[in-house]
Amino acid sequence: MIRLLPILMMLALPSISFAESARPNVLFIAVDDLRPELACYGKGHIHSPNIDRLAKSGVLFERAYCMVPTCGASRSSLMTGIRPSRHRFVTYSTWAEKDAPGITTLNTQFKKNGYYTVSLGKVFHHPPDNAEGWSEPAWRPTGVSWYRRPENKEIHEERQKQGSRKRGPAWESADVPDDAYGDGVLAKRAIEDLRRLKGRSQPFFLAVGFFKPHLPFIAPQKYWDLYDHEDIHLPDNYHVPKDAPKESIHSSGELRAYAGIPAKGPVSDETARNLIHGYYACVSYTDAQIGKLLNELDRLELADNTIVVLWGDHGWNLGEHTLWCKHCCYETSMHAPLIVRAPGIDGGKKTGGLTEFIDIYPSLCELADIPLPIHLQGRSFVPLMKEPNQTWKDAAIGRFGSGDTIRTDNLRFTEYSDRKGKFVARMLYDHDDDPGENVNVAEKEEQKEAVTELTAQLHQRMGRDDK
């Protein structure tokens, strides 16, 4: 049963009042597999000038966390505003309408309240995306080849004949324009739709879901050239954490589908460096497409009356703890970027308040002055946008596979259990002393009290019996 305790708190929040004709538009930007490894997050080696520009005019959430570190489940939880459980929002292929039947999704709530809603690219995991919640059929680029180098296209096509999970190389750089690949095509369509939507009498909710930096790491050569390959190194913690439960480490199966990647075991150091280089290039490529949308908002004189939300659906591992991809309860998978710019709220601010992705739904409703559905389990972070340094949530909760995880101000605790809910293993990392989560201290005597308290909080807030 979905818990409704947060609702009274949310209903008591003051709303931002708009005349019907002046309601703000919403540009809702999702980026697949985006780590908070961006210049605006203090990572100076990354070229992300357009996302940085958005952060300077909006509010950057330094500690935002996804609910489940895999595409379909994360997006379904965010778009419904309810928590995952052992039986809900579990896998990458999750359908929100199947796991949470009857729940009004975020886009549907906006549509019901007078917004013209449009979906471009990857918003929900599956096309068609939540068809009843969009004012027109959801759109994705079609007929755009993954690869532009002939030799890579040939490898991909041959491997596809062996099975749908067999793919071409894990990276590619080609001297081609942005719209030779899918996200460039997507950006062009989004710009066209912004122009079209400006002419409507209704406010719009335009969701644009970029596919990169998801594997394969493919971007035009000019974005690879932003980085010196000799400056790219493996992470310092390219090893399993000391005393980590075996349940916390996976085989990076998503990566294994690509040509040139061994079926098991570690990749070579040079392969690792190419993967990291490719990931960085894809981040910069997608950043450039986001810049085109922001420029068009300005050109159309829509920026002052448009809420802009940018979020990555979860984190990603680039070799930390020997892991690639997401699919774990470490900070690298749970921590994700979130930036919100809204009319009437001063920008250029950062907040360290713990934020969960289920908070996005009620926050956008408050910013647009539309009603909150009673099913929501998150808390609007609009007050935090106005006063970024105030005391906020004491924990962010998430899960993956057999693990439930809780992040407090300075601790991350994860408990693993079997299919019957019986305890199997646990891990605890103190971010004051160990921000890289390299030494599991869950079984240390001095942490006994913390483990007991965090276990109780996790069970209570996650709800092991929640169906």
C-alpha positions in Angstrom: 0.0 0.0 0.0 1.3 3.4 -0.9 2.0 5.5 2.1 0.3 9.0 2.2 2.1 10.5 5.2 4.0 13.1 3.2 0.8 14.5 1.7 -0.3 16.6 4.6 3.1 18.2 4.7 3.0 18.9 1.0 -0.5 20.3 1.1 0.5 22.8 3.7 3.3 24.3 1.5 2.6 27.7 0.1 2.0 27.7 -3.6 3.2 30.1 -6.3 0.1 31.7 -7.8 -0.2 32.4 -11.5 -3.0 33.7 -13.6 -4.3 31.0 -15.9 -2.9 32.8 -19.0 0.5 33.3 -17.4 1.2 29.8 -16.2 4.8 28.9 -16.8 5.9 26.5 -19.5 8.0 23.5 -18.6 11.1 22.3 -20.5 11.8 19.0 -18.9 15.3 17.7 -20.0 16.3 14.1 -19.2 19.9 12.9 -19.9 20.6 9.1 -19.9 23.3 7.9 -17.6 24.6 11.3 -16.7 27.0 11.5 -13.7 27.2 14.7 -11.7 30.7 14.9 -13.2 30.2 18.3 -14.7 32.1 21.6 -14.4 29.2 23.2 -12.4 29.6 20.3 -9.9 33.2 21.3 -9.5 34.7 18.8 -12.0 36.9 21.2 -14.0 38.2 18.5 -16.4 34.7 18.3 -18.0 33.5 20.6 -20.8 29.9 21.3 -20.0 29.5 25.0 -20.7 25.8 24.9 -21.5 24.7 22.9 -18.5 27.0 25.2 -16.4 25.1 28.2 -17.9 21.8 26.7 -16.8 23.2 26.2 -13.3 24.3 29.8 -13.1 20.7 30.9 -13.8 19.0 28.2 -11.7 19.4 26.1 -8.6 21.9 23.3 -8.6 21.1 20.4 -6.3 24.5 19.0 -5.0 23.0 16.0 -3.4 20.1 14.6 -5.5 19.6 10.9 -5.6 17.7 8.6 -7.9 15.4 6.0 -6.5 16.6 3.0 -8.6 19.9 3.1 -10.7 18.5 1.6 -13.9 16.7 3.4 -16.7 13.1 2.1 -16.7 12.7 1.8 -13.0 14.3 5.2 -12.2 12.1 7.0 -14.8 8.9 5.3 -13.7 9.5 6.2 -10.0 10.3 9.8 -10.9 7.3 10.2 -13.3 4.8 8.6 -10.8 6.3 10.2 -7.7 6.2 7.0 -5.7 9.0 4.8 -4.2 10.2 1.5 -5.6 9.8 -1.7 -3.7 10.8 -5.4 -4.2 7.9 -5.7 -6.6 7.6 -2.3 -8.1 10.1 -0.4 -10.4 12.7 -3.1 -10.4 14.3 -3.5 -13.9 15.6 -1.4 -16.7 12.5 -2.4 -18.8 9.9 -1.3 -16.2 6.6 0.1 -17.6 5.2 2.7 -15.2 1.6 1.9 -16.2 2.1 -1.8 -15.5 3.9 -1.5 -12.1 1.7 1.4 -10.9 -1.7 0.9 -12.6 -4.1 3.8 -12.1 -1.4 6.2 -10.9 -1.5 9.7 -12.6 2.0 10.3 -14.0 3.6 13.8 -13.9 2.9 14.5 -17.6 -0.7 13.4 -17.3 -1.2 15.7 -14.3 0.0 18.6 -16.3 -2.2 17.6 -19.3 -5.2 17.3 -17.0 -4.5 20.9 -15.8 -4.5 22.6 -19.1 -0.9 22.0 -20.4 -0.1 20.8 -23.9 2.3 17.9 -23.3 4.9 16.7 -25.7 7.5 13.9 -25.4 10.6 13.8 -27.6 13.3 11.2 -27.2 13.7 9.0 -24.2 11.5 10.2 -21.4 10.0 7.0 -20.1 12.0 4.0 -21.0 9.6 2.5 -23.6 8.1 3.9 -26.7 5.3 4.8 -27.0 5.9 6.7 -23.8 2.8 6.7 -21.6 0.5 7.5 -24.6 -2.5 8.9 -22.6 -0.3 11.4 -20.9 0.8 13.2 -24.0 -1.2 15.6 -26.2 0.3 14.1 -29.3 2.1 10.8 -30.0 5.5 10.5 -28.3 8.3 10.9 -30.8 11.8 9.4 -31.1 14.4 9.7 -33.9 14.1 6.9 -36.4 16.3 5.7 -39.2 19.5 7.1 -37.6 22.4 4.6 -37.5 24.2 4.1 -34.3 27.5 4.1 -36.1 28.9 6.3 -38.8 32.2 4.5 -39.5 31.5 1.8 -42.1 33.7 -0.8 -40.3 31.7 -0.2 -37.1 28.4 -0.4 -38.9 29.5 -3.7 -40.4 30.5 -5.2 -37.1 27.2 -4.1 -35.5 25.1 -5.5 -38.3 27.0 -8.9 -38.1 26.6 -9.1 -34.4 22.9 -8.2 -34.5 22.4 -11.3 -36.6 23.7 -13.3 -33.7 21.2 -11.8 -31.3 19.6 -8.5 -30.3 21.9 -8.1 -27.3 25.0 -8.3 -29.5 26.2 -4.9 -30.5 29.0 -3.1 -32.3 32.0 -1.3 -30.7 31.6 0.4 -27.3 32.8 3.7 -28.7 33.2 5.7 -31.9 34.5 9.0 -33.0 33.7 10.2 -36.5 34.2 13.5 -38.3 30.5 14.2 -38.8 28.0 16.9 -37.8 25.9 16.8 -34.7 22.8 15.6 -36.5 24.6 12.5 -37.9 23.7 10.9 -34.6 20.4 10.7 -32.8 20.8 13.4 -30.1 21.6 16.0 -32.8 18.4 15.0 -34.7 16.5 15.2 -31.4 17.8 18.7 -30.6 16.7 19.9 -34.1 13.2 18.5 -33.5 13.0 20.0 -30.0 13.8 23.4 -31.5 11.1 23.0 -34.1 8.6 22.1 -31.4 9.6 25.1 -29.2 8.8 27.4 -32.2 5.5 25.5 -32.8 4.5 25.5 -29.1 5.1 29.2 -28.7 2.1 29.8 -30.9 -0.3 27.8 -28.8 -2.7 29.5 -26.3 -1.9 26.7 -23.8 1.3 26.6 -21.7 3.4 23.6 -22.7 5.2 20.8 -21.0 7.9 19.8 -23.4 9.9 16.7 -22.3 13.2 16.1 -24.2 15.1 12.9 -23.3 18.7 12.8 -24.6 20.2 9.3 -25.2 23.8 10.1 -24.6 26.1 9.5 -22.7 24.5 6.1 -22.6 26.5 3.3 -24.3 27.8 3.1 -26.9 30.0 6.1 -26.4 29.5 7.6 -29.8 30.0 11.3 -30.6 31.4 13.5 -33.3 35.2 13.8 -33.4 35.2 17.4 -32.3 33.9 16.4 -28.8 36.5 13.7 -28.4 39.1 16.4 -29.3 38.1 18.4 -26.3 40.0 15.9 -24.1 43.6 14.9 -24.3 43.7 11.1 -24.2 47.0 11.2 -22.3 45.3 13.1 -19.5 42.7 10.4 -18.9 43.4 7.9 -16.1 41.6 5.2 -14.3 40.0 6.1 -11.0 42.0 5.9 -7.9 39.6 3.2 -6.5 39.8 0.9 -9.5 39.4 -2.0 -7.0 36.7 -3.6 -4.9 36.1 -1.8 -1.5 37.7 -3.5 1.5 35.2 -5.9 3.1 32.5 -5.1 0.6 29.7 -7.7 0.3 29.9 -9.7 -2.9 26.3 -8.7 -3.5 27.4 -5.1 -4.0 29.7 -5.9 -7.0 28.3 -6.9 -10.4 29.9 -8.1 -13.6 29.1 -5.0 -15.7 26.9 -7.1 -17.9 25.5 -4.1 -19.9 29.0 -3.4 -21.2 29.7 -7.0 -22.2 27.3 -6.8 -25.1 29.7 -4.6 -27.1 32.3 -5.8 -29.5 35.9 -5.7 -28.2 34.8 -6.1 -24.6 35.7 -9.4 -22.9 32.9 -11.6 -21.8 34.1 -11.6 -18.3 37.0 -10.3 -16.2 38.6 -6.8 -16.3 39.0 -4.8 -19.4 42.5 -3.7 -20.4 43.7 -0.4 -19.0 43.7 1.1 -22.5 40.1 -0.1 -23.1 39.2 1.5 -19.8 40.8 4.8 -20.8 38.9 4.7 -24.2 35.6 4.1 -22.3 36.2 7.1 -20.0 37.3 9.3 -22.9 34.2 8.3 -24.9 31.9 9.0 -21.9 33.4 12.5 -21.5 33.0 13.1 -25.3 29.3 12.1 -25.1 28.7 14.3 -22.1 30.1 17.3 -24.1 28.1 16.3 -27.2 24.8 16.2 -25.2 25.7 19.4 -23.4 26.0 21.1 -26.9 22.5 19.9 -27.8 21.1 21.3 -24.5 22.8 24.6 -25.3 20.8 24.7 -28.6 17.6 24.4 -26.7 18.5 27.0 -24.1 19.5 29.4 -27.0 16.2 28.9 -28.7 14.3 29.6 -25.5 16.1 32.9 -25.3 15.6 33.7 -28.9 11.9 33.0 -28.7 11.7 35.1 -25.5 10.3 32.2 -23.6 13.0 31.8 -21.0 11.5 34.2 -18.5 8.3 32.2 -18.3 9.6 28.7 -18.6 10.6 26.3 -15.8 13.7 24.4 -17.0 14.5 21.1 -15.3 17.6 19.0 -16.1 18.2 15.6 -14.6 20.2 12.5 -15.2 18.2 9.4 -14.6 20.9 7.9 -12.3 24.7 7.9 -11.9 27.2 5.7 -13.8 30.4 3.9 -12.9 33.6 4.6 -14.8 35.7 1.8 -13.2 35.1 2.8 -9.6 35.2 -0.4 -7.5 35.9 -2.3 -10.8 32.4 -1.4 -11.9 31.1 -0.1 -15.3 27.6 1.0 -15.9 25.1 1.5 -13.1 23.1 -1.2 -11.3 24.5 -0.9 -7.7 23.9 0.8 -4.4 27.2 2.8 -4.3 27.2 6.6 -4.4 28.4 6.5 -8.0 25.2 4.9 -9.2 22.7 6.6 -6.8 24.0 10.2 -7.1 22.7 12.1 -10.1 22.6 15.7 -11.4 19.6 17.9 -10.9 19.3 21.6 -11.9 16.0 23.6 -11.8 15.4 27.1 -13.1 12.1 28.7 -12.4 10.4 32.1 -12.8 10.4 34.1 -9.6 13.2 32.2 -8.0 16.7 33.7 -7.9 19.3 31.6 -9.7 23.0 31.0 -9.4 22.5 29.1 -6.2 23.6 25.6 -4.9 21.9 23.6 -2.2 23.3 20.7 -0.3 19.9 19.5 0.9 19.3 15.8 0.4 16.9 15.5 -2.4 15.1 12.4 -3.9 13.9 12.1 -7.5 10.3 11.5 -6.2 10.5 15.1 -5.0 10.5 16.4 -8.6 6.8 15.7 -9.3 5.4 17.7 -6.3 8.0 20.5 -6.9 6.9 21.0 -10.5 3.3 21.0 -9.5 3.9 23.7 -6.9 6.0 25.8 -9.3 3.2 25.6 -11.9 0.5 26.1 -9.3 -1.4 22.9 -10.2 -2.9 20.4 -7.7 -0.9 17.7 -6.1 -2.3 14.1 -6.6 -2.9 12.4 -3.3 -0.6 9.4 -4.2 2.7 11.4 -4.1 5.4 10.2 -1.7 7.9 13.0 -2.3 8.3 16.4 -0.8 8.3 19.6 -2.8 11.8 21.2 -2.8 10.5 24.7 -3.8 11.3 26.0 -0.3 14.8 24.7 -0.6 15.2 26.5 -3.9 14.2 29.8 -2.2 16.4 29.2 0.9 19.1 26.7 -0.2 20.9 26.6 3.2 18.0 25.6 5.4 17.7 22.3 7.2 16.1 19.8 4.9 15.6 16.0 4.6 17.6 13.8 6.9 17.9 11.0 4.4 17.5 9.8 0.8 16.3 6.3 0.2 16.8 4.0 -2.8 17.3 0.4 -3.9 18.6 -1.9 -6.5 18.2 -5.7 -6.8 18.4 -7.3 -3.4 19.8 -4.1 -1.7 18.0 -1.3 0.0 20.1 1.8 0.6 19.9 5.0 2.7 22.0 8.1 2.4 22.1 10.5 5.3 24.2 13.6 5.7 27.5 11.7 6.0 26.7 8.0 5.8 25.6 5.5 3.1 24.2 2.3 4.5 23.0 -0.6 2.4 21.3 -3.9 3.5 21.0 -6.9 1.2 18.4 -9.6 1.8 17.2 -12.8 0.1 13.9 -13.2 -1.7 12.2 -13.9 1.6 13.5 -10.8 3.1 16.1 -12.5 5.3 19.3 -10.5 6.0 22.3 -11.5 3.9 24.9 -8.7 4.1 25.3 -5.0 4.6 27.8 -2.2 4.0 28.4 1.2 5.6 30.5 4.1 4.3 31.4 7.2 6.3 31.7 10.0 3.7 33.5 12.3 6.2 36.4 9.9 6.2 35.8 7.9 3.0 33.9 9.8 0.3 35.0 7.2 -2.3 33.4 4.4 -0.3 36.5 2.3 -0.3 36.3 0.6 3.2 33.1 -1.0 4.5 32.8 -0.3 8.2 29.4 -1.9 8.8 30.9 -4.6 11.1 33.1 -2.3 13.1 32.2 -2.2 16.8 32.2 1.6 16.9 29.5 1.6 14.1 27.2 -0.8 15.9 24.8 1.9 17.1 24.8 3.7 13.7 24.0 0.4 11.9 21.1 -0.4 14.2 19.6 3.0 13.8 20.1 3.1 10.0 18.6 -0.4 9.7 15.5 0.7 11.5 15.2 3.8 9.4 15.6 1.9 6.2 13.0 -0.7 7.1 10.5 1.9 8.2 10.9 4.3 5.2 11.4 1.8 2.5 8.8 -0.6 3.7 9.9 -4.1 3.2 6.2 -5.2 3.1 5.3 -2.5 0.5 3.8 -4.2 -2.5 
